Amino acid sequence: MAPFWIAAREGRLVVQRCAACGRHAFPAVETCNRCLRADRLEWVDASGRGTIFSYVVMHQVYHPAFAEEVPYLVVDVRLDEGPRMISRVVDCEPSNVRIGMNVEVTFVRASDDVHLPVFRRSAA
């Protein structure tokens, strides 16, 4: 997953792609789920766009790092490339989130080394 975190620090979202069959994967896999090739996986830039497949509004503090964020949204985003990614939606009231809503990635700096991909409502 090192390529994922390096790209995130650069403000890029990357996913794996199998060069043999073209299937995109996230999270990282050791073998392509479609063609079972292990020698053809590569990290490629993703568009950063997707749609909300599902979501939940967190009202309880499950981790102290997010105490100031409650309530916040946890979303299951289907990326345009195909894989789904669990993340958060920012800059959007929970009551305005809908399944099927178009979103785009942005990054939140958690530390010098860690930049987290989160999503916001897409302008398109």
DSSP file (Angstrom, degrees, kcal/mol; ACC not computed):
  #  RESIDUE AA STRUCTURE BP1 BP2  ACC     N-H-->O    O-->H-N    N-H-->O    O-->H-N    TCO  KAPPA ALPHA  PHI   PSI    X-CA   Y-CA   Z-CA
    1    1 A M    >>        0   0    0      0, 0.0     4,-1.8     0, 0.0     3,-0.7   0.000 360.0 360.0 360.0  -2.7    0.0    0.0    0.0
    2    2 A A  H 3>  +     0   0    0      1,-0.2     4,-2.5     2,-0.2     5,-0.2   0.895 360.0  54.7 -54.2 -43.3    3.0    2.3    0.1
    3    3 A P  H 3> S+     0   0    0      0, 0.0     4,-2.2     0, 0.0    -1,-0.2   0.866 105.8  54.5 -59.7 -33.4    2.2    3.6   -3.5
    4    4 A F  H <> S+     0   0    0     -3,-0.7     4,-2.1     2,-0.2    -2,-0.2   0.943 111.9  41.9 -62.8 -48.5   -1.3    4.5   -2.3
    5    5 A W  H  X S+     0   0    0     -4,-1.8     4,-1.9     2,-0.2   110,-0.2   0.849 113.0  53.1 -72.1 -34.3    0.0    6.6    0.6
    6    6 A I  H  X S+     0   0    0     -4,-2.5     4,-1.0    -5,-0.2    -1,-0.2   0.940 111.8  46.0 -63.1 -47.0    2.8    8.3   -1.4
    7    7 A A  H ><>S+     0   0    0     -4,-2.2     5,-2.7    -5,-0.2     3,-0.5   0.890 108.7  56.2 -62.9 -40.0    0.2    9.3   -4.1
    8    8 A A  H ><5S+     0   0    0     -4,-2.1     3,-1.6     1,-0.3    -1,-0.2   0.896 103.0  54.3 -61.1 -40.0   -2.2   10.6   -1.4
    9    9 A R  H 3<5S+     0   0    0     -4,-1.9    -1,-0.3     1,-0.3    -2,-0.2   0.803 108.9  50.4 -62.3 -27.3    0.6   12.9    0.0
   10   10 A E  T <<5S-     0   0    0     -4,-1.0    -1,-0.3    -3,-0.5    -2,-0.2   0.397 123.7-106.8 -89.2   1.8    0.9   14.2   -3.6
   11   11 A G  T < 5S+     0   0    0     -3,-1.6     2,-0.4     1,-0.3    -3,-0.2   0.770  80.7 123.9  78.9  26.1   -2.9   14.8   -3.8
   12   12 A R      < -     0   0    0     -5,-2.7     2,-0.5    -8,-0.1    -1,-0.3  -0.947  53.8-142.8-121.3 141.4   -3.5   11.9   -6.1
   13   13 A L        -     0   0    0     -2,-0.4    33,-3.3    33,-0.4     2,-0.3  -0.902  25.3-176.1 -99.8 125.5   -5.8    8.9   -5.7
   14   14 A V  E     -A   45   0A   0     -2,-0.5     2,-0.3    31,-0.3    31,-0.2  -0.915   9.1-179.4-121.9 150.4   -4.4    5.6   -7.1
   15   15 A V  E     -A   44   0A   0     29,-2.2    29,-2.9    -2,-0.3     2,-0.2  -0.894  35.3 -95.7-134.5 166.0   -5.8    2.1   -7.4
   16   16 A Q  E     -AB  43  25A   0      9,-2.1     9,-2.8    -2,-0.3     2,-0.4  -0.586  35.6-169.0 -82.7 149.7   -4.4   -1.1   -8.7
   17   17 A R  E     -AB  42  24A   0     25,-2.8    25,-2.2     7,-0.3     2,-0.7  -0.999  22.0-128.8-136.8 138.2   -5.0   -2.2  -12.3
   18   18 A C  E  >  -A   41   0A   0      5,-2.5     4,-2.7    -2,-0.4    23,-0.2  -0.779  11.9-157.9 -86.0 118.8   -4.3   -5.5  -13.8
   19   19 A A  T  4 S+     0   0    0     21,-3.0    -1,-0.1    -2,-0.7    22,-0.1   0.681  89.6  57.8 -70.4 -16.7   -2.4   -4.9  -17.0
   20   20 A A  T  4 S+     0   0    0     20,-0.2    -1,-0.2     3,-0.1    21,-0.0   0.915 128.6   6.1 -79.5 -44.6   -3.5   -8.3  -18.3
   21   21 A C  T  4 S-     0   0    0      2,-0.1    -2,-0.2    19,-0.1    -1,-0.1   0.540  93.3-120.5-119.7 -10.3   -7.3   -7.9  -18.1
   22   22 A G     <  +     0   0    0     -4,-2.7     2,-0.2     1,-0.3    -3,-0.1   0.431  56.6 149.9  88.2  -1.5   -7.8   -4.2  -17.2
   23   23 A R        -     0   0    0     -5,-0.1    -5,-2.5    -6,-0.1     2,-0.3  -0.460  38.3-139.9 -70.0 135.3   -9.7   -4.8  -13.9
   24   24 A H  E     -B   17   0A   0     57,-0.4     2,-0.4    -7,-0.2    -7,-0.3  -0.693  19.6-163.8 -91.9 148.9   -9.2   -2.1  -11.3
   25   25 A A  E     -B   16   0A   0     -9,-2.8    -9,-2.1    -2,-0.3     4,-0.1  -0.996   5.8-157.6-138.5 139.7   -8.9   -3.1   -7.6
   26   26 A F  S    S+     0   0    0     -2,-0.4    58,-0.5   -11,-0.2     2,-0.2  -0.869  75.7  36.6-158.8 134.3   -9.1   -1.4   -4.2
   27   27 A P  S    S-     0   0    0      0, 0.0    -1,-0.1     0, 0.0    57,-0.0   0.586 112.7 -86.8 -67.9 177.5   -8.0   -2.2   -1.6
   28   28 A A        -     0   0    0     -2,-0.2     2,-0.3    -3,-0.1    -2,-0.1  -0.179  48.6-167.1 -58.4 142.8   -4.7   -3.6   -2.8
   29   29 A V        -     0   0    0     -4,-0.1     3,-0.1     1,-0.1    -4,-0.1  -0.872  25.8-143.2-126.2 160.6   -4.7   -7.3   -3.8
   30   30 A E  S    S+     0   0    0     -2,-0.3     2,-0.4     1,-0.2    11,-0.2   0.675  90.9  32.3 -94.1 -21.5   -1.9   -9.7   -4.6
   31   31 A T  S    S-     0   0    0      8,-0.1    -1,-0.2     9,-0.1     7,-0.2  -0.998  92.6-104.0-137.6 137.6   -3.7  -11.5   -7.4
   32   32 A C     >  -     0   0    0      5,-2.7     4,-1.3    -2,-0.4    -8,-0.0  -0.396  23.2-144.1 -61.1 131.0   -6.2  -10.1   -9.9
   33   33 A N  T  4 S+     0   0    0      2,-0.1    -1,-0.2     1,-0.1    -8,-0.0   0.694  95.3  43.2 -71.3 -18.6   -9.8  -11.2   -8.9
   34   34 A R  T  4 S+     0   0    0      3,-0.1    -1,-0.1   -11,-0.0    -2,-0.0   0.920 131.6  13.3 -92.1 -55.2  -10.8  -11.6  -12.6
   35   35 A C  T  4 S-     0   0    0      2,-0.1    -2,-0.1   -12,-0.0     3,-0.1   0.488  91.1-128.2-106.1  -3.9   -7.9  -13.3  -14.4
   36   36 A L     <  +     0   0    0     -4,-1.3     2,-0.3     1,-0.2    -3,-0.1   0.656  54.5 150.0  66.7  18.6   -5.9  -14.5  -11.3
   37   37 A R        -     0   0    0      1,-0.1    -5,-2.7    -6,-0.1    -1,-0.2  -0.654  25.2-179.7 -80.8 137.2   -2.6  -13.0  -12.6
   38   38 A A  S    S+     0   0    0     -2,-0.3     3,-0.4    -7,-0.2    -1,-0.1   0.553  75.1  61.1-107.4 -15.0   -0.2  -11.9   -9.9
   39   39 A D  S    S+     0   0    0      1,-0.2    -1,-0.1   -21,-0.0    -8,-0.1   0.396  97.2  56.5 -96.1   3.2    2.5  -10.6  -12.1
   40   40 A R        +     0   0    0      2,-0.0   -21,-3.0   -21,-0.0     2,-0.3   0.251  69.8 122.8-121.5  13.0    0.6   -7.8  -13.9
   41   41 A L  E     +A   18   0A   0     -3,-0.4     2,-0.3   -23,-0.2   -23,-0.2  -0.609  33.0 169.9 -81.1 134.6   -0.8   -5.6  -11.1
   42   42 A E  E     -A   17   0A   0    -25,-2.2   -25,-2.8    -2,-0.3     2,-0.5  -0.965  35.7-113.5-140.1 155.1    0.3   -1.9  -11.3
   43   43 A W  E     +A   16   0A   0     -2,-0.3     2,-0.3   -27,-0.2   -27,-0.2  -0.796  40.2 176.7 -90.6 129.8   -0.7    1.3   -9.5
   44   44 A V  E     -A   15   0A   0    -29,-2.9   -29,-2.2    -2,-0.5     2,-0.2  -0.937  35.5 -95.1-132.0 154.2   -2.5    3.8  -11.7
   45   45 A D  E     -A   14   0A   0     -2,-0.3   -31,-0.3   -31,-0.2     2,-0.3  -0.459  37.4-147.4 -65.9 136.8   -4.1    7.2  -11.2
   46   46 A A        -     0   0    0    -33,-3.3   -33,-0.4    -2,-0.2    -1,-0.0  -0.679  22.0-117.2 -98.5 160.3   -7.8    7.1  -10.6
   47   47 A S        -     0   0    0     -2,-0.3     3,-0.1     2,-0.2    58,-0.1   0.784  36.6-132.4 -67.2 -26.2  -10.1    9.8  -11.8
   48   48 A G        +     0   0    0      1,-0.3    57,-2.3    56,-0.1     2,-0.3   0.491  69.1 115.8  83.9   2.7  -11.1   10.6   -8.2
   49   49 A R  E     +C  104   0B   0     55,-0.2    31,-2.7    70,-0.1    -1,-0.3  -0.763  31.2 130.9-106.0 152.5  -14.8   10.6   -9.2
   50   50 A G  E     -CD 103  79B   0     53,-2.1    53,-2.8    -2,-0.3     2,-0.3  -0.961  44.6-101.0-172.6-172.4  -17.5    8.2   -8.1
   51   51 A T  E     -CD 102  78B   0     27,-1.9    27,-2.9    -2,-0.3     2,-0.5  -0.954  37.6-102.9-129.7 149.9  -21.0    7.9   -6.7
   52   52 A I  E     + D   0  77B   0     49,-2.1    48,-3.2    -2,-0.3    25,-0.2  -0.609  33.5 178.3 -74.8 120.8  -22.2    7.1   -3.2
   53   53 A F  E     -     0   0B   0     23,-3.3     2,-0.3    -2,-0.5    24,-0.2   0.818  68.8 -17.7 -88.4 -38.4  -23.3    3.5   -3.0
   54   54 A S  E     - D   0  76B   0     22,-1.3    22,-2.9    44,-0.1    -1,-0.4  -0.968  64.4-172.8-160.3 163.2  -24.2    3.6    0.7
   55   55 A Y  E     - D   0  75B   0     -2,-0.3     2,-0.3    20,-0.2    20,-0.2  -0.990  10.8-157.4-158.7 163.7  -23.6    5.7    3.8
   56   56 A V  E     - D   0  74B   0     18,-2.2    18,-2.6    -2,-0.3     2,-0.6  -0.991  20.0-131.8-142.9 144.8  -24.1    6.0    7.5
   57   57 A V  E     - D   0  73B   0     -2,-0.3     2,-0.6    16,-0.2    16,-0.2  -0.888  22.3-143.0 -98.6 119.7  -24.2    9.1    9.8
   58   58 A M  E     + D   0  72B   0     14,-3.4    14,-1.4    -2,-0.6    -2,-0.0  -0.734  29.2 165.7 -86.7 119.2  -22.0    8.6   12.8
   59   59 A H        +     0   0    0     -2,-0.6     2,-0.3    12,-0.2    -1,-0.2   0.578  57.5  68.4-106.4 -16.1  -23.5   10.1   15.9
   60   60 A Q  S    S-     0   0    0     10,-0.0     2,-0.9     2,-0.0     3,-0.1  -0.742  85.4-114.6-105.5 153.9  -21.3    8.4   18.5
   61   61 A V        +     0   0    0     -2,-0.3     6,-0.1     1,-0.2    -2,-0.0  -0.776  40.1 164.0 -87.3 107.2  -17.6    8.9   19.2
   62   62 A Y  S    S+     0   0    0     -2,-0.9    -1,-0.2     1,-0.3     3,-0.0   0.622  71.6  25.7 -96.5 -17.4  -16.0    5.6   18.3
   63   63 A H  S >  S-     0   0    0     -3,-0.1     3,-2.0     1,-0.1    -1,-0.3  -0.981  74.2-131.7-146.4 134.3  -12.4    7.1   18.2
   64   64 A P  G >  S+     0   0    0      0, 0.0     3,-1.5     0, 0.0     4,-0.3   0.780 103.0  68.7 -57.0 -28.3  -11.1   10.2   20.0
   65   65 A A  G 3  S+     0   0    0      1,-0.3     3,-0.2     2,-0.1    -4,-0.0   0.758 106.1  40.6 -63.2 -23.0   -9.5   11.5   16.7
   66   66 A F  G X> S+     0   0    0     -3,-2.0     3,-1.5     1,-0.1     4,-0.8   0.281  80.9 108.6-108.2  10.1  -13.1   12.1   15.4
   67   67 A A  G X4 S+     0   0    0     -3,-1.5     3,-0.6     1,-0.3    -1,-0.1   0.863  81.2  48.4 -56.8 -39.6  -14.7   13.5   18.5
   68   68 A E  G 34 S+     0   0    0     -4,-0.3    -1,-0.3     1,-0.2    -2,-0.1   0.607 106.4  60.1 -76.9 -10.5  -14.9   17.0   17.2
   69   69 A E  G <4 S+     0   0    0     -3,-1.5    -1,-0.2     3,-0.0    -2,-0.2   0.647  77.8 155.3 -92.5 -17.3  -16.4   15.8   13.9
   70   70 A V    <<  +     0   0    0     -4,-0.8   -11,-0.1    -3,-0.6     2,-0.1  -0.333  59.3  40.9 -62.4 134.0  -19.6   14.1   15.2
   71   71 A P  S    S+     0   0    0      0, 0.0     2,-0.3     0, 0.0   -12,-0.2   0.580  88.2 151.8 -79.4 146.6  -21.9   13.8   13.5
   72   72 A Y  E     -D   58   0B   0    -14,-1.4   -14,-3.4    -2,-0.1     2,-0.5  -0.923  40.7-111.9-137.1 164.1  -20.0   12.8   10.4
   73   73 A L  E     -DE  57  89B   0     16,-0.6    16,-0.9    -2,-0.3     2,-0.5  -0.819  16.6-166.3-103.5 131.8  -20.6   10.8    7.3
   74   74 A V  E     -DE  56  88B   0    -18,-2.6   -18,-2.2    -2,-0.5     2,-0.3  -0.975  22.6-170.2-109.8 126.7  -19.0    7.5    6.4
   75   75 A V  E     -DE  55  87B   0     12,-2.2    12,-2.4    -2,-0.5     2,-0.7  -0.869  29.5-143.2-123.8 151.8  -19.6    6.5    2.8
   76   76 A D  E     -DE  54  86B   0    -22,-2.9   -23,-3.3    -2,-0.3   -22,-1.3  -0.954  31.9-165.8-106.9 107.0  -19.1    3.6    0.5
   77   77 A V  E     -DE  52  85B   0      8,-2.9     8,-2.5    -2,-0.7     2,-0.9  -0.842  17.2-146.4-103.1 127.6  -18.1    5.2   -2.8
   78   78 A R  E     -DE  51  84B   0    -27,-2.9   -27,-1.9    -2,-0.5     6,-0.2  -0.835  26.4-139.2 -88.4 110.0  -18.2    3.3   -6.1
   79   79 A L  E >   -D   50   0B   0      4,-2.9     3,-2.2    -2,-0.9   -29,-0.3  -0.324  18.7-114.6 -66.6 151.4  -15.3    4.8   -8.0
   80   80 A D  T 3  S+     0   0    0    -31,-2.7    -1,-0.1     1,-0.3   -30,-0.1   0.787 118.1  60.8 -56.3 -27.1  -15.8    5.5  -11.7
   81   81 A E  T 3  S-     0   0    0    -32,-0.3   -57,-0.4     2,-0.1    -1,-0.3   0.607 122.4-105.0 -77.5 -11.5  -13.1    2.8  -12.3
   82   82 A G  S <  S+     0   0    0     -3,-2.2    -2,-0.1     1,-0.4    -1,-0.1  -0.248  82.3 106.6 122.1 -48.1  -15.2    0.2  -10.6
   83   83 A P        -     0   0    0      0, 0.0    -4,-2.9     0, 0.0    -1,-0.4  -0.201  62.2-126.5 -66.9 160.7  -13.9   -0.5   -7.1
   84   84 A R  E     -E   78   0B   0    -58,-0.5     2,-0.4    -6,-0.2    -6,-0.2  -0.839  21.1-164.4-107.2 148.1  -15.6    0.7   -4.0
   85   85 A M  E     -E   77   0B   0     -8,-2.5    -8,-2.9    -2,-0.3     2,-0.5  -0.996  15.2-138.3-134.9 132.6  -13.8    2.7   -1.3
   86   86 A I  E     +E   76   0B   0     -2,-0.4   -10,-0.2   -10,-0.2     2,-0.2  -0.788  50.2 122.5 -89.1 130.8  -14.9    3.4    2.3
   87   87 A S  E     -E   75   0B   0    -12,-2.4   -12,-2.2    -2,-0.5     2,-0.3  -0.724  54.1 -82.9-158.1-154.9  -14.2    7.0    3.3
   88   88 A R  E     -E   74   0B   0     29,-0.3    31,-3.1   -14,-0.3     2,-0.5  -0.896  23.3-131.2-127.6 158.6  -15.9   10.2    4.5
   89   89 A V  E     -Ef  73 119B   0    -16,-0.9   -16,-0.6    -2,-0.3     2,-0.3  -0.945  28.1-169.8-107.2 133.6  -17.9   13.0    2.9
   90   90 A V        +     0   0    0     29,-2.8    31,-0.5    -2,-0.5     3,-0.1  -0.795  60.1  27.3-118.8 163.3  -16.8   16.5    3.9
   91   91 A D  S    S+     0   0    0     -2,-0.3     2,-0.3     1,-0.1    -1,-0.2   0.823  98.9  98.9  57.8  35.9  -18.3   19.9    3.3
   92   92 A C  S    S-     0   0    0     -3,-0.2    -1,-0.1    28,-0.1   -19,-0.1  -0.949  74.7-120.4-152.8 128.9  -21.8   18.5    3.1
   93   93 A E    >   -     0   0    0     -2,-0.3     3,-2.2     1,-0.1     4,-0.4  -0.441  27.7-122.0 -66.1 140.1  -24.6   18.3    5.7
   94   94 A P  G >  S+     0   0    0      0, 0.0     3,-1.2     0, 0.0    -1,-0.1   0.835 111.8  60.2 -52.5 -34.6  -25.7   14.8    6.4
   95   95 A S  G 3  S+     0   0    0      1,-0.2    -2,-0.1     3,-0.0     0, 0.0   0.661 101.4  55.3 -70.2 -14.0  -29.2   15.6    5.4
   96   96 A N  G <  S+     0   0    0     -3,-2.2     2,-0.3     2,-0.0    -1,-0.2   0.481  84.0 102.9 -96.0  -3.7  -28.0   16.5    1.9
   97   97 A V    <   +     0   0    0     -3,-1.2     2,-0.3    -4,-0.4   -42,-0.1  -0.617  47.7 178.7 -84.4 138.9  -26.3   13.2    1.2
   98   98 A R    >   -     0   0    0     -2,-0.3     3,-1.9   -44,-0.1   -46,-0.3  -0.985  36.6-102.3-137.5 146.9  -28.1   10.8   -1.1
   99   99 A I  T 3  S+     0   0    0     -2,-0.3   -46,-0.2     1,-0.3     3,-0.1  -0.506 113.4  29.3 -62.6 135.3  -27.3    7.4   -2.5
  100  100 A G  T 3  S+     0   0    0    -48,-3.2    -1,-0.3     1,-0.3     2,-0.1   0.348  86.2 146.0  91.1  -4.9  -26.2    7.9   -6.1
  101  101 A M    <   -     0   0    0     -3,-1.9   -49,-2.1   -49,-0.2    -1,-0.3  -0.436  52.3-118.5 -66.6 135.7  -24.8   11.4   -5.4
  102  102 A N  E     +C   51   0B   0    -51,-0.2    20,-2.5    20,-0.1     2,-0.3  -0.588  39.8 177.2 -76.4 134.5  -21.8   12.2   -7.5
  103  103 A V  E     -CG  50 121B   0    -53,-2.8   -53,-2.1    -2,-0.3     2,-0.3  -0.897  17.4-154.5-134.4 163.0  -18.6   12.9   -5.4
  104  104 A E  E     -CG  49 120B   0     16,-2.4    16,-2.2    -2,-0.3   -55,-0.2  -0.978  27.9-102.4-138.5 152.2  -15.0   13.7   -6.1
  105  105 A V  E     + G   0 119B   0    -57,-2.3     2,-0.3    -2,-0.3    14,-0.2  -0.388  37.0 166.6 -77.2 148.4  -11.9   13.0   -4.0
  106  106 A T  E     - G   0 118B   0     12,-2.8    12,-2.9    -2,-0.1     2,-0.4  -0.890  29.5-119.1-143.4 172.1  -10.1   15.6   -1.9
  107  107 A F  E     - G   0 117B   0     -2,-0.3     2,-0.5    10,-0.2     8,-0.0  -0.946  11.4-156.6-126.4 140.8   -7.4   15.0    0.7
  108  108 A V  E     - G   0 116B   0      8,-2.5     8,-3.1    -2,-0.4     2,-0.8  -0.955  23.1-129.6-112.6 127.0   -7.2   15.8    4.4
  109  109 A R  E     + G   0 115B   0     -2,-0.5     6,-0.2     6,-0.2     3,-0.1  -0.669  31.3 170.2 -79.7 112.1   -3.8   16.1    6.0
  110  110 A A  S    S-     0   0    0      4,-2.4     2,-0.3    -2,-0.8     5,-0.2   0.758  70.2 -23.0 -90.4 -29.9   -3.8   13.9    9.1
  111  111 A S  S    S-     0   0    0      3,-1.9    -1,-0.3     1,-0.0     0, 0.0  -0.920  80.8 -78.9-162.0-179.2    0.0   14.3    9.7
  112  112 A D  S    S+     0   0    0     -2,-0.3     3,-0.1     1,-0.2    -1,-0.0   0.863 131.7  33.0 -59.7 -34.5    3.1   15.1    7.7
  113  113 A D  S    S+     0   0    0      1,-0.1     2,-0.6    -3,-0.0    -1,-0.2   0.682 112.1  65.3 -96.2 -20.3    3.1   11.5    6.3
  114  114 A V        +     0   0    0   -106,-0.1    -4,-2.4  -105,-0.1    -3,-1.9  -0.916  48.1 172.6-118.0 118.9   -0.6   10.7    6.1
  115  115 A H  E     - G   0 109B   0     -2,-0.6    -6,-0.2    -6,-0.2  -105,-0.1  -0.992  24.3-145.9-118.8 122.5   -3.1   12.4    3.8
  116  116 A L  E     - G   0 108B   0     -8,-3.1    -8,-2.5    -2,-0.5     2,-0.5  -0.736  10.0-128.2 -95.3 131.6   -6.5   10.8    3.9
  117  117 A P  E     + G   0 107B   0      0, 0.0   -29,-0.3     0, 0.0     2,-0.3  -0.656  38.1 166.0 -75.8 126.6   -8.7   10.6    0.8
  118  118 A V  E     - G   0 106B   0    -12,-2.9   -12,-2.8    -2,-0.5     2,-0.3  -0.816  26.0-124.0-129.4 171.7  -12.2   11.9    1.5
  119  119 A F  E     -fG  89 105B   0    -31,-3.1   -29,-2.8    -2,-0.3     2,-0.3  -0.871  17.9-172.2-123.8 154.5  -15.0   12.9   -0.8
  120  120 A R  E     - G   0 104B   0    -16,-2.2   -16,-2.4    -2,-0.3   -29,-0.1  -0.929  46.1 -74.9-135.4 161.0  -17.1   16.0   -1.4
  121  121 A R  E     - G   0 103B   0    -31,-0.5   -18,-0.3    -2,-0.3     2,-0.2  -0.326  54.8-120.1 -57.5 134.5  -20.1   16.6   -3.6
  122  122 A S        -     0   0    0    -20,-2.5   -20,-0.1   -72,-0.1    -1,-0.1  -0.528   3.5-141.4 -80.2 143.3  -19.1   16.8   -7.2
  123  123 A A              0   0    0      1,-0.2    -1,-0.1    -2,-0.2    -2,-0.1   0.762 360.0 360.0 -71.3 -25.2  -19.7   20.0   -9.2
  124  124 A A              0   0    0    -21,-0.0    -1,-0.2     0, 0.0   -21,-0.1   0.453 360.0 360.0 -85.3 360.0  -20.6   17.8  -12.2
